């Protein structure tokens, strides 16, 4: 019996969550966070997608992602494969980097978009990593300030 095929609805945003294997850290140091964002940027050049919000926690990440031309599963497979290759090479490891397949649920409406965005932005606060969302470096909040330039994969209007 195979896995259930993922449903892809073009033009819909999805809430994506992916955890480290055994809940181990996915991001051990600053360069790991930067490498992940670089992979997102590189992948965006090959496959058009949009990210409305993201948060990179120590042992997992959240994306609010939409892909109009390719299934979300393809985007995530490439993203996770590239990051796993980076991670295993960087730390001289072999085997699984991610706990299992990513969690992905499509977002039905505008109120759902706001709810997921709020959840993503407040994740570091709820995890007691910072006292206020703007204090956490590895999330989209930094690009909401007029002086900062968001990456090309960000859709700040979603």
Phi and psi in radians as a Rosetta constraint file:
Dihedral C 1 N 2 CA 2 C 2 CIRCULARHARMONIC -1.502 0.35
Dihedral N 2 CA 2 C 2 N 3 CIRCULARHARMONIC 3.054 0.35
Dihedral C 2 N 3 CA 3 C 3 CIRCULARHARMONIC -1.276 0.35
Dihedral N 3 CA 3 C 3 N 4 CIRCULARHARMONIC 2.659 0.35
Dihedral C 3 N 4 CA 4 C 4 CIRCULARHARMONIC -1.216 0.35
Dihedral N 4 CA 4 C 4 N 5 CIRCULARHARMONIC 2.332 0.35
Dihedral C 4 N 5 CA 5 C 5 CIRCULARHARMONIC -1.194 0.35
Dihedral N 5 CA 5 C 5 N 6 CIRCULARHARMONIC 2.413 0.35
Dihedral C 5 N 6 CA 6 C 6 CIRCULARHARMONIC -1.318 0.35
Dihedral N 6 CA 6 C 6 N 7 CIRCULARHARMONIC 2.509 0.35
Dihedral C 6 N 7 CA 7 C 7 CIRCULARHARMONIC -1.604 0.35
Dihedral N 7 CA 7 C 7 N 8 CIRCULARHARMONIC 2.281 0.35
Dihedral C 7 N 8 CA 8 C 8 CIRCULARHARMONIC -2.072 0.35
Dihedral N 8 CA 8 C 8 N 9 CIRCULARHARMONIC 2.181 0.35
Dihedral C 8 N 9 CA 9 C 9 CIRCULARHARMONIC -2.009 0.35
Dihedral N 9 CA 9 C 9 N 10 CIRCULARHARMONIC 1.846 0.35
Dihedral C 9 N 10 CA 10 C 10 CIRCULARHARMONIC -0.991 0.35
Dihedral N 10 CA 10 C 10 N 11 CIRCULARHARMONIC 2.629 0.35
Dihedral C 10 N 11 CA 11 C 11 CIRCULARHARMONIC 1.278 0.35
Dihedral N 11 CA 11 C 11 N 12 CIRCULARHARMONIC 0.062 0.35
Dihedral C 11 N 12 CA 12 C 12 CIRCULARHARMONIC -1.818 0.35
Dihedral N 12 CA 12 C 12 N 13 CIRCULARHARMONIC 2.493 0.35
Dihedral C 12 N 13 CA 13 C 13 CIRCULARHARMONIC -1.453 0.35
Dihedral N 13 CA 13 C 13 N 14 CIRCULARHARMONIC 2.602 0.35
Dihedral C 13 N 14 CA 14 C 14 CIRCULARHARMONIC -2.139 0.35
Dihedral N 14 CA 14 C 14 N 15 CIRCULARHARMONIC 2.576 0.35
Dihedral C 14 N 15 CA 15 C 15 CIRCULARHARMONIC -1.646 0.35
Dihedral N 15 CA 15 C 15 N 16 CIRCULARHARMONIC 2.048 0.35
Dihedral C 15 N 16 CA 16 C 16 CIRCULARHARMONIC -1.932 0.35
Dihedral N 16 CA 16 C 16 N 17 CIRCULARHARMONIC 2.340 0.35
Dihedral C 16 N 17 CA 17 C 17 CIRCULARHARMONIC -2.324 0.35
Dihedral N 17 CA 17 C 17 N 18 CIRCULARHARMONIC 2.363 0.35
Dihedral C 17 N 18 CA 18 C 18 CIRCULARHARMONIC -2.435 0.35
Dihedral N 18 CA 18 C 18 N 19 CIRCULARHARMONIC 2.253 0.35
Dihedral C 18 N 19 CA 19 C 19 CIRCULARHARMONIC -1.917 0.35
Dihedral N 19 CA 19 C 19 N 20 CIRCULARHARMONIC 2.699 0.35
Dihedral C 19 N 20 CA 20 C 20 CIRCULARHARMONIC -1.228 0.35
Dihedral N 20 CA 20 C 20 N 21 CIRCULARHARMONIC 2.617 0.35
Dihedral C 20 N 21 CA 21 C 21 CIRCULARHARMONIC -1.021 0.35
Dihedral N 21 CA 21 C 21 N 22 CIRCULARHARMONIC 2.364 0.35
Dihedral C 21 N 22 CA 22 C 22 CIRCULARHARMONIC 0.981 0.35
Dihedral N 22 CA 22 C 22 N 23 CIRCULARHARMONIC 0.385 0.35
Dihedral C 22 N 23 CA 23 C 23 CIRCULARHARMONIC 1.043 0.35
Dihedral N 23 CA 23 C 23 N 24 CIRCULARHARMONIC 0.422 0.35
Dihedral C 23 N 24 CA 24 C 24 CIRCULARHARMONIC -1.208 0.35
Dihedral N 24 CA 24 C 24 N 25 CIRCULARHARMONIC 2.789 0.35
Dihedral C 24 N 25 CA 25 C 25 CIRCULARHARMONIC -1.077 0.35
Dihedral N 25 CA 25 C 25 N 26 CIRCULARHARMONIC 2.371 0.35
Dihedral C 25 N 26 CA 26 C 26 CIRCULARHARMONIC -1.570 0.35
Dihedral N 26 CA 26 C 26 N 27 CIRCULARHARMONIC -0.477 0.35
Dihedral C 26 N 27 CA 27 C 27 CIRCULARHARMONIC -2.229 0.35
Dihedral N 27 CA 27 C 27 N 28 CIRCULARHARMONIC 1.824 0.35
Dihedral C 27 N 28 CA 28 C 28 CIRCULARHARMONIC -1.630 0.35
Dihedral N 28 CA 28 C 28 N 29 CIRCULARHARMONIC -0.476 0.35
Dihedral C 28 N 29 CA 29 C 29 CIRCULARHARMONIC -2.594 0.35
Dihedral N 29 CA 29 C 29 N 30 CIRCULARHARMONIC 2.994 0.35
Dihedral C 29 N 30 CA 30 C 30 CIRCULARHARMONIC -0.929 0.35
Dihedral N 30 CA 30 C 30 N 31 CIRCULARHARMONIC -0.728 0.35
Dihedral C 30 N 31 CA 31 C 31 CIRCULARHARMONIC -1.081 0.35
Dihedral N 31 CA 31 C 31 N 32 CIRCULARHARMONIC -0.495 0.35
Dihedral C 31 N 32 CA 32 C 32 CIRCULARHARMONIC -1.182 0.35
Dihedral N 32 CA 32 C 32 N 33 CIRCULARHARMONIC -0.776 0.35
Dihedral C 32 N 33 CA 33 C 33 CIRCULARHARMONIC -1.062 0.35
Dihedral N 33 CA 33 C 33 N 34 CIRCULARHARMONIC -0.790 0.35
Dihedral C 33 N 34 CA 34 C 34 CIRCULARHARMONIC -1.119 0.35
Dihedral N 34 CA 34 C 34 N 35 CIRCULARHARMONIC -0.686 0.35
Dihedral C 34 N 35 CA 35 C 35 CIRCULARHARMONIC -1.098 0.35
Dihedral N 35 CA 35 C 35 N 36 CIRCULARHARMONIC -0.738 0.35
Dihedral C 35 N 36 CA 36 C 36 CIRCULARHARMONIC -1.072 0.35
Dihedral N 36 CA 36 C 36 N 37 CIRCULARHARMONIC -0.813 0.35
Dihedral C 36 N 37 CA 37 C 37 CIRCULARHARMONIC -1.131 0.35
Dihedral N 37 CA 37 C 37 N 38 CIRCULARHARMONIC -0.617 0.35
Dihedral C 37 N 38 CA 38 C 38 CIRCULARHARMONIC -1.137 0.35
Dihedral N 38 CA 38 C 38 N 39 CIRCULARHARMONIC -0.720 0.35
Dihedral C 38 N 39 CA 39 C 39 CIRCULARHARMONIC -1.097 0.35
Dihedral N 39 CA 39 C 39 N 40 CIRCULARHARMONIC -0.737 0.35
Dihedral C 39 N 40 CA 40 C 40 CIRCULARHARMONIC -0.991 0.35
Dihedral N 40 CA 40 C 40 N 41 CIRCULARHARMONIC -0.804 0.35
Dihedral C 40 N 41 CA 41 C 41 CIRCULARHARMONIC -1.086 0.35
Dihedral N 41 CA 41 C 41 N 42 CIRCULARHARMONIC -0.833 0.35
Dihedral C 41 N 42 CA 42 C 42 CIRCULARHARMONIC -1.072 0.35
Dihedral N 42 CA 42 C 42 N 43 CIRCULARHARMONIC -0.773 0.35
Dihedral C 42 N 43 CA 43 C 43 CIRCULARHARMONIC -1.121 0.35
Dihedral N 43 CA 43 C 43 N 44 CIRCULARHARMONIC -0.652 0.35
Dihedral C 43 N 44 CA 44 C 44 CIRCULARHARMONIC -1.078 0.35
Dihedral N 44 CA 44 C 44 N 45 CIRCULARHARMONIC -0.546 0.35
Dihedral C 44 N 45 CA 45 C 45 CIRCULARHARMONIC -1.193 0.35
Dihedral N 45 CA 45 C 45 N 46 CIRCULARHARMONIC -0.460 0.35
Dihedral C 45 N 46 CA 46 C 46 CIRCULARHARMONIC -1.648 0.35
Dihedral N 46 CA 46 C 46 N 47 CIRCULARHARMONIC -0.689 0.35
Dihedral C 46 N 47 CA 47 C 47 CIRCULARHARMONIC -2.189 0.35
Dihedral N 47 CA 47 C 47 N 48 CIRCULARHARMONIC 2.036 0.35
Dihedral C 47 N 48 CA 48 C 48 CIRCULARHARMONIC -1.189 0.35
Dihedral N 48 CA 48 C 48 N 49 CIRCULARHARMONIC 2.193 0.35
Dihedral C 48 N 49 CA 49 C 49 CIRCULARHARMONIC -2.611 0.35
Dihedral N 49 CA 49 C 49 N 50 CIRCULARHARMONIC 2.912 0.35
Dihedral C 49 N 50 CA 50 C 50 CIRCULARHARMONIC -2.240 0.35
Dihedral N 50 CA 50 C 50 N 51 CIRCULARHARMONIC 2.489 0.35
Dihedral C 50 N 51 CA 51 C 51 CIRCULARHARMONIC -2.062 0.35
Dihedral N 51 CA 51 C 51 N 52 CIRCULARHARMONIC 2.105 0.35
Dihedral C 51 N 52 CA 52 C 52 CIRCULARHARMONIC -1.526 0.35
Dihedral N 52 CA 52 C 52 N 53 CIRCULARHARMONIC -0.532 0.35
Dihedral C 52 N 53 CA 53 C 53 CIRCULARHARMONIC -2.733 0.35
Dihedral N 53 CA 53 C 53 N 54 CIRCULARHARMONIC 2.616 0.35
Dihedral C 53 N 54 CA 54 C 54 CIRCULARHARMONIC -2.606 0.35
Dihedral N 54 CA 54 C 54 N 55 CIRCULARHARMONIC 2.755 0.35
Dihedral C 54 N 55 CA 55 C 55 CIRCULARHARMONIC -2.629 0.35
Dihedral N 55 CA 55 C 55 N 56 CIRCULARHARMONIC 2.151 0.35
Dihedral C 55 N 56 CA 56 C 56 CIRCULARHARMONIC -1.773 0.35
Dihedral N 56 CA 56 C 56 N 57 CIRCULARHARMONIC 1.854 0.35
Dihedral C 56 N 57 CA 57 C 57 CIRCULARHARMONIC -1.566 0.35
Dihedral N 57 CA 57 C 57 N 58 CIRCULARHARMONIC 3.140 0.35
Dihedral C 57 N 58 CA 58 C 58 CIRCULARHARMONIC -1.156 0.35
Dihedral N 58 CA 58 C 58 N 59 CIRCULARHARMONIC -0.809 0.35
Dihedral C 58 N 59 CA 59 C 59 CIRCULARHARMONIC -1.986 0.35
Dihedral N 59 CA 59 C 59 N 60 CIRCULARHARMONIC 0.141 0.35
Dihedral C 59 N 60 CA 60 C 60 CIRCULARHARMONIC -2.823 0.35
Dihedral N 60 CA 60 C 60 N 61 CIRCULARHARMONIC 2.966 0.35
Dihedral C 60 N 61 CA 61 C 61 CIRCULARHARMONIC -2.410 0.35
Dihedral N 61 CA 61 C 61 N 62 CIRCULARHARMONIC 2.729 0.35
Dihedral C 61 N 62 CA 62 C 62 CIRCULARHARMONIC -2.105 0.35
Dihedral N 62 CA 62 C 62 N 63 CIRCULARHARMONIC 2.405 0.35
Dihedral C 62 N 63 CA 63 C 63 CIRCULARHARMONIC -2.303 0.35
Dihedral N 63 CA 63 C 63 N 64 CIRCULARHARMONIC 2.465 0.35
Dihedral C 63 N 64 CA 64 C 64 CIRCULARHARMONIC -1.899 0.35
Dihedral N 64 CA 64 C 64 N 65 CIRCULARHARMONIC 1.732 0.35
Dihedral C 64 N 65 CA 65 C 65 CIRCULARHARMONIC -2.181 0.35
Dihedral N 65 CA 65 C 65 N 66 CIRCULARHARMONIC 2.511 0.35
Dihedral C 65 N 66 CA 66 C 66 CIRCULARHARMONIC -2.357 0.35
Dihedral N 66 CA 66 C 66 N 67 CIRCULARHARMONIC 2.365 0.35
Dihedral C 66 N 67 CA 67 C 67 CIRCULARHARMONIC -2.244 0.35
Dihedral N 67 CA 67 C 67 N 68 CIRCULARHARMONIC 2.063 0.35
Dihedral C 67 N 68 CA 68 C 68 CIRCULARHARMONIC -1.526 0.35
Dihedral N 68 CA 68 C 68 N 69 CIRCULARHARMONIC -0.428 0.35
Dihedral C 68 N 69 CA 69 C 69 CIRCULARHARMONIC -1.893 0.35
Dihedral N 69 CA 69 C 69 N 70 CIRCULARHARMONIC -0.496 0.35
Dihedral C 69 N 70 CA 70 C 70 CIRCULARHARMONIC -2.178 0.35
Dihedral N 70 CA 70 C 70 N 71 CIRCULARHARMONIC 2.579 0.35
Dihedral C 70 N 71 CA 71 C 71 CIRCULARHARMONIC -1.027 0.35
Dihedral N 71 CA 71 C 71 N 72 CIRCULARHARMONIC 2.549 0.35
Dihedral C 71 N 72 CA 72 C 72 CIRCULARHARMONIC -0.973 0.35
Dihedral N 72 CA 72 C 72 N 73 CIRCULARHARMONIC -0.651 0.35
Dihedral C 72 N 73 CA 73 C 73 CIRCULARHARMONIC -1.062 0.35
Dihedral N 73 CA 73 C 73 N 74 CIRCULARHARMONIC -0.612 0.35
Dihedral C 73 N 74 CA 74 C 74 CIRCULARHARMONIC -1.218 0.35
Dihedral N 74 CA 74 C 74 N 75 CIRCULARHARMONIC -0.772 0.35
Dihedral C 74 N 75 CA 75 C 75 CIRCULARHARMONIC -1.027 0.35
Dihedral N 75 CA 75 C 75 N 76 CIRCULARHARMONIC -0.846 0.35
Dihedral C 75 N 76 CA 76 C 76 CIRCULARHARMONIC -1.194 0.35
Dihedral N 76 CA 76 C 76 N 77 CIRCULARHARMONIC -0.654 0.35
Dihedral C 76 N 77 CA 77 C 77 CIRCULARHARMONIC -1.066 0.35
Dihedral N 77 CA 77 C 77 N 78 CIRCULARHARMONIC -0.788 0.35
Dihedral C 77 N 78 CA 78 C 78 CIRCULARHARMONIC -1.172 0.35
Dihedral N 78 CA 78 C 78 N 79 CIRCULARHARMONIC -0.741 0.35
Dihedral C 78 N 79 CA 79 C 79 CIRCULARHARMONIC -1.096 0.35
Dihedral N 79 CA 79 C 79 N 80 CIRCULARHARMONIC -0.867 0.35
Dihedral C 79 N 80 CA 80 C 80 CIRCULARHARMONIC -1.180 0.35
Dihedral N 80 CA 80 C 80 N 81 CIRCULARHARMONIC -0.629 0.35
Dihedral C 80 N 81 CA 81 C 81 CIRCULARHARMONIC -1.115 0.35
Dihedral N 81 CA 81 C 81 N 82 CIRCULARHARMONIC -0.804 0.35
Dihedral C 81 N 82 CA 82 C 82 CIRCULARHARMONIC -1.139 0.35
Dihedral N 82 CA 82 C 82 N 83 CIRCULARHARMONIC -0.729 0.35
Dihedral C 82 N 83 CA 83 C 83 CIRCULARHARMONIC -1.202 0.35
Dihedral N 83 CA 83 C 83 N 84 CIRCULARHARMONIC -0.682 0.35
Dihedral C 83 N 84 CA 84 C 84 CIRCULARHARMONIC -1.076 0.35
Dihedral N 84 CA 84 C 84 N 85 CIRCULARHARMONIC -0.717 0.35
Dihedral C 84 N 85 CA 85 C 85 CIRCULARHARMONIC -1.084 0.35
Dihedral N 85 CA 85 C 85 N 86 CIRCULARHARMONIC -0.788 0.35
Dihedral C 85 N 86 CA 86 C 86 CIRCULARHARMONIC -1.019 0.35
Dihedral N 86 CA 86 C 86 N 87 CIRCULARHARMONIC -0.899 0.35
Dihedral C 86 N 87 CA 87 C 87 CIRCULARHARMONIC -1.081 0.35
Dihedral N 87 CA 87 C 87 N 88 CIRCULARHARMONIC -0.842 0.35
Dihedral C 87 N 88 CA 88 C 88 CIRCULARHARMONIC -1.134 0.35
Dihedral N 88 CA 88 C 88 N 89 CIRCULARHARMONIC -0.654 0.35
Dihedral C 88 N 89 CA 89 C 89 CIRCULARHARMONIC -1.182 0.35
Dihedral N 89 CA 89 C 89 N 90 CIRCULARHARMONIC -0.816 0.35
Dihedral C 89 N 90 CA 90 C 90 CIRCULARHARMONIC -1.045 0.35
Dihedral N 90 CA 90 C 90 N 91 CIRCULARHARMONIC -0.730 0.35
Dihedral C 90 N 91 CA 91 C 91 CIRCULARHARMONIC -1.834 0.35
Dihedral N 91 CA 91 C 91 N 92 CIRCULARHARMONIC 0.187 0.35
Dihedral C 91 N 92 CA 92 C 92 CIRCULARHARMONIC 0.926 0.35
Dihedral N 92 CA 92 C 92 N 93 CIRCULARHARMONIC 0.919 0.35
Dihedral C 92 N 93 CA 93 C 93 CIRCULARHARMONIC -2.066 0.35
Dihedral N 93 CA 93 C 93 N 94 CIRCULARHARMONIC 2.952 0.35
Dihedral C 93 N 94 CA 94 C 94 CIRCULARHARMONIC -2.335 0.35
Dihedral N 94 CA 94 C 94 N 95 CIRCULARHARMONIC 2.868 0.35
Dihedral C 94 N 95 CA 95 C 95 CIRCULARHARMONIC 1.647 0.35
Dihedral N 95 CA 95 C 95 N 96 CIRCULARHARMONIC -2.898 0.35
Dihedral C 95 N 96 CA 96 C 96 CIRCULARHARMONIC -1.231 0.35
Dihedral N 96 CA 96 C 96 N 97 CIRCULARHARMONIC 2.391 0.35
Dihedral C 96 N 97 CA 97 C 97 CIRCULARHARMONIC -1.745 0.35
Dihedral N 97 CA 97 C 97 N 98 CIRCULARHARMONIC -0.637 0.35
Dihedral C 97 N 98 CA 98 C 98 CIRCULARHARMONIC -1.755 0.35
Dihedral N 98 CA 98 C 98 N 99 CIRCULARHARMONIC 2.551 0.35
Dihedral C 98 N 99 CA 99 C 99 CIRCULARHARMONIC -1.059 0.35
Dihedral N 99 CA 99 C 99 N 100 CIRCULARHARMONIC -0.822 0.35
Dihedral C 99 N 100 CA 100 C 100 CIRCULARHARMONIC -2.856 0.35
Dihedral N 100 CA 100 C 100 N 101 CIRCULARHARMONIC -2.955 0.35
Dihedral C 100 N 101 CA 101 C 101 CIRCULARHARMONIC -1.052 0.35
Dihedral N 101 CA 101 C 101 N 102 CIRCULARHARMONIC 2.694 0.35
Dihedral C 101 N 102 CA 102 C 102 CIRCULARHARMONIC -1.130 0.35
Dihedral N 102 CA 102 C 102 N 103 CIRCULARHARMONIC 2.657 0.35
Dihedral C 102 N 103 CA 103 C 103 CIRCULARHARMONIC -1.489 0.35
Dihedral N 103 CA 103 C 103 N 104 CIRCULARHARMONIC 2.298 0.35
Dihedral C 103 N 104 CA 104 C 104 CIRCULARHARMONIC -2.522 0.35
Dihedral N 104 CA 104 C 104 N 105 CIRCULARHARMONIC 2.190 0.35
Dihedral C 104 N 105 CA 105 C 105 CIRCULARHARMONIC -2.345 0.35
Dihedral N 105 CA 105 C 105 N 106 CIRCULARHARMONIC 2.280 0.35
Dihedral C 105 N 106 CA 106 C 106 CIRCULARHARMONIC -1.272 0.35
Dihedral N 106 CA 106 C 106 N 107 CIRCULARHARMONIC 2.635 0.35
Dihedral C 106 N 107 CA 107 C 107 CIRCULARHARMONIC -1.757 0.35
Dihedral N 107 CA 107 C 107 N 108 CIRCULARHARMONIC 2.132 0.35
Dihedral C 107 N 108 CA 108 C 108 CIRCULARHARMONIC -1.270 0.35
Dihedral N 108 CA 108 C 108 N 109 CIRCULARHARMONIC -0.674 0.35
Dihedral C 108 N 109 CA 109 C 109 CIRCULARHARMONIC -2.692 0.35
Dihedral N 109 CA 109 C 109 N 110 CIRCULARHARMONIC -3.093 0.35
Dihedral C 109 N 110 CA 110 C 110 CIRCULARHARMONIC -1.087 0.35
Dihedral N 110 CA 110 C 110 N 111 CIRCULARHARMONIC -0.692 0.35
Dihedral C 110 N 111 CA 111 C 111 CIRCULARHARMONIC -1.170 0.35
Dihedral N 111 CA 111 C 111 N 112 CIRCULARHARMONIC -0.596 0.35
Dihedral C 111 N 112 CA 112 C 112 CIRCULARHARMONIC -1.140 0.35
Dihedral N 112 CA 112 C 112 N 113 CIRCULARHARMONIC -0.682 0.35
Dihedral C 112 N 113 CA 113 C 113 CIRCULARHARMONIC -1.045 0.35
Dihedral N 113 CA 113 C 113 N 114 CIRCULARHARMONIC -0.787 0.35
Dihedral C 113 N 114 CA 114 C 114 CIRCULARHARMONIC -1.146 0.35
Dihedral N 114 CA 114 C 114 N 115 CIRCULARHARMONIC -0.726 0.35
Dihedral C 114 N 115 CA 115 C 115 CIRCULARHARMONIC -1.097 0.35
Dihedral N 115 CA 115 C 115 N 116 CIRCULARHARMONIC -0.805 0.35
Dihedral C 115 N 116 CA 116 C 116 CIRCULARHARMONIC -1.168 0.35
Dihedral N 116 CA 116 C 116 N 117 CIRCULARHARMONIC -0.741 0.35
Dihedral C 116 N 117 CA 117 C 117 CIRCULARHARMONIC -1.048 0.35
Dihedral N 117 CA 117 C 117 N 118 CIRCULARHARMONIC -0.786 0.35
Dihedral C 117 N 118 CA 118 C 118 CIRCULARHARMONIC -1.055 0.35
Dihedral N 118 CA 118 C 118 N 119 CIRCULARHARMONIC -0.800 0.35
Dihedral C 118 N 119 CA 119 C 119 CIRCULARHARMONIC -1.028 0.35
Dihedral N 119 CA 119 C 119 N 120 CIRCULARHARMONIC -0.795 0.35
Dihedral C 119 N 120 CA 120 C 120 CIRCULARHARMONIC -1.106 0.35
Dihedral N 120 CA 120 C 120 N 121 CIRCULARHARMONIC -0.814 0.35
Dihedral C 120 N 121 CA 121 C 121 CIRCULARHARMONIC -1.130 0.35
Dihedral N 121 CA 121 C 121 N 122 CIRCULARHARMONIC -0.595 0.35
Dihedral C 121 N 122 CA 122 C 122 CIRCULARHARMONIC -1.582 0.35
Dihedral N 122 CA 122 C 122 N 123 CIRCULARHARMONIC -0.051 0.35
Dihedral C 122 N 123 CA 123 C 123 CIRCULARHARMONIC -0.957 0.35
Dihedral N 123 CA 123 C 123 N 124 CIRCULARHARMONIC -0.800 0.35
Dihedral C 123 N 124 CA 124 C 124 CIRCULARHARMONIC -1.160 0.35
Dihedral N 124 CA 124 C 124 N 125 CIRCULARHARMONIC -0.518 0.35
Dihedral C 124 N 125 CA 125 C 125 CIRCULARHARMONIC -1.236 0.35
Dihedral N 125 CA 125 C 125 N 126 CIRCULARHARMONIC -0.818 0.35
Dihedral C 125 N 126 CA 126 C 126 CIRCULARHARMONIC -1.091 0.35
Dihedral N 126 CA 126 C 126 N 127 CIRCULARHARMONIC -0.522 0.35
Dihedral C 126 N 127 CA 127 C 127 CIRCULARHARMONIC -1.486 0.35
Dihedral N 127 CA 127 C 127 N 128 CIRCULARHARMONIC 0.089 0.35
Dihedral C 127 N 128 CA 128 C 128 CIRCULARHARMONIC 1.041 0.35
Dihedral N 128 CA 128 C 128 N 129 CIRCULARHARMONIC 0.583 0.35
Dihedral C 128 N 129 CA 129 C 129 CIRCULARHARMONIC -1.534 0.35
Dihedral N 129 CA 129 C 129 N 130 CIRCULARHARMONIC -0.553 0.35
Dihedral C 129 N 130 CA 130 C 130 CIRCULARHARMONIC -2.522 0.35
Dihedral N 130 CA 130 C 130 N 131 CIRCULARHARMONIC 2.888 0.35
Dihedral C 130 N 131 CA 131 C 131 CIRCULARHARMONIC -1.603 0.35
Dihedral N 131 CA 131 C 131 N 132 CIRCULARHARMONIC -0.349 0.35
Dihedral C 131 N 132 CA 132 C 132 CIRCULARHARMONIC -2.498 0.35
Dihedral N 132 CA 132 C 132 N 133 CIRCULARHARMONIC 2.510 0.35
Dihedral C 132 N 133 CA 133 C 133 CIRCULARHARMONIC -0.967 0.35
Dihedral N 133 CA 133 C 133 N 134 CIRCULARHARMONIC -0.659 0.35
Dihedral C 133 N 134 CA 134 C 134 CIRCULARHARMONIC -1.175 0.35
Dihedral N 134 CA 134 C 134 N 135 CIRCULARHARMONIC -0.192 0.35
Dihedral C 134 N 135 CA 135 C 135 CIRCULARHARMONIC -1.508 0.35
Dihedral N 135 CA 135 C 135 N 136 CIRCULARHARMONIC -0.184 0.35
Dihedral C 135 N 136 CA 136 C 136 CIRCULARHARMONIC -1.640 0.35
Dihedral N 136 CA 136 C 136 N 137 CIRCULARHARMONIC 2.189 0.35
Dihedral C 136 N 137 CA 137 C 137 CIRCULARHARMONIC -1.298 0.35
Dihedral N 137 CA 137 C 137 N 138 CIRCULARHARMONIC -0.590 0.35
Dihedral C 137 N 138 CA 138 C 138 CIRCULARHARMONIC -1.706 0.35
Dihedral N 138 CA 138 C 138 N 139 CIRCULARHARMONIC 0.941 0.35
Dihedral C 138 N 139 CA 139 C 139 CIRCULARHARMONIC -2.609 0.35
Dihedral N 139 CA 139 C 139 N 140 CIRCULARHARMONIC 2.897 0.35
Dihedral C 139 N 140 CA 140 C 140 CIRCULARHARMONIC -1.167 0.35
Dihedral N 140 CA 140 C 140 N 141 CIRCULARHARMONIC -0.309 0.35
Dihedral C 140 N 141 CA 141 C 141 CIRCULARHARMONIC -0.903 0.35
Dihedral N 141 CA 141 C 141 N 142 CIRCULARHARMONIC -0.582 0.35
Dihedral C 141 N 142 CA 142 C 142 CIRCULARHARMONIC -1.040 0.35
Dihedral N 142 CA 142 C 142 N 143 CIRCULARHARMONIC -0.512 0.35
Dihedral C 142 N 143 CA 143 C 143 CIRCULARHARMONIC -1.515 0.35
Dihedral N 143 CA 143 C 143 N 144 CIRCULARHARMONIC 0.007 0.35
Dihedral C 143 N 144 CA 144 C 144 CIRCULARHARMONIC -1.484 0.35
Dihedral N 144 CA 144 C 144 N 145 CIRCULARHARMONIC -0.066 0.35
Dihedral C 144 N 145 CA 145 C 145 CIRCULARHARMONIC -1.568 0.35
Dihedral N 145 CA 145 C 145 N 146 CIRCULARHARMONIC 2.464 0.35
Dihedral C 145 N 146 CA 146 C 146 CIRCULARHARMONIC -1.001 0.35
Dihedral N 146 CA 146 C 146 N 147 CIRCULARHARMONIC -0.506 0.35
Dihedral C 146 N 147 CA 147 C 147 CIRCULARHARMONIC -1.455 0.35
Dihedral N 147 CA 147 C 147 N 148 CIRCULARHARMONIC -0.153 0.35
Dihedral C 147 N 148 CA 148 C 148 CIRCULARHARMONIC -1.773 0.35
Dihedral N 148 CA 148 C 148 N 149 CIRCULARHARMONIC 2.603 0.35
Dihedral C 148 N 149 CA 149 C 149 CIRCULARHARMONIC -1.879 0.35
Dihedral N 149 CA 149 C 149 N 150 CIRCULARHARMONIC 2.028 0.35
Dihedral C 149 N 150 CA 150 C 150 CIRCULARHARMONIC -1.280 0.35
Dihedral N 150 CA 150 C 150 N 151 CIRCULARHARMONIC 2.731 0.35
Dihedral C 150 N 151 CA 151 C 151 CIRCULARHARMONIC -1.131 0.35
Dihedral N 151 CA 151 C 151 N 152 CIRCULARHARMONIC 2.818 0.35
Dihedral C 151 N 152 CA 152 C 152 CIRCULARHARMONIC -1.088 0.35
Dihedral N 152 CA 152 C 152 N 153 CIRCULARHARMONIC -0.477 0.35
Dihedral C 152 N 153 CA 153 C 153 CIRCULARHARMONIC -1.334 0.35
Dihedral N 153 CA 153 C 153 N 154 CIRCULARHARMONIC -0.184 0.35
Dihedral C 153 N 154 CA 154 C 154 CIRCULARHARMONIC -1.423 0.35
Dihedral N 154 CA 154 C 154 N 155 CIRCULARHARMONIC 2.391 0.35
Dihedral C 154 N 155 CA 155 C 155 CIRCULARHARMONIC -1.995 0.35
Dihedral N 155 CA 155 C 155 N 156 CIRCULARHARMONIC 1.697 0.35
Dihedral C 155 N 156 CA 156 C 156 CIRCULARHARMONIC -1.366 0.35
Dihedral N 156 CA 156 C 156 N 157 CIRCULARHARMONIC -0.135 0.35
Dihedral C 156 N 157 CA 157 C 157 CIRCULARHARMONIC -1.686 0.35
Dihedral N 157 CA 157 C 157 N 158 CIRCULARHARMONIC -0.133 0.35
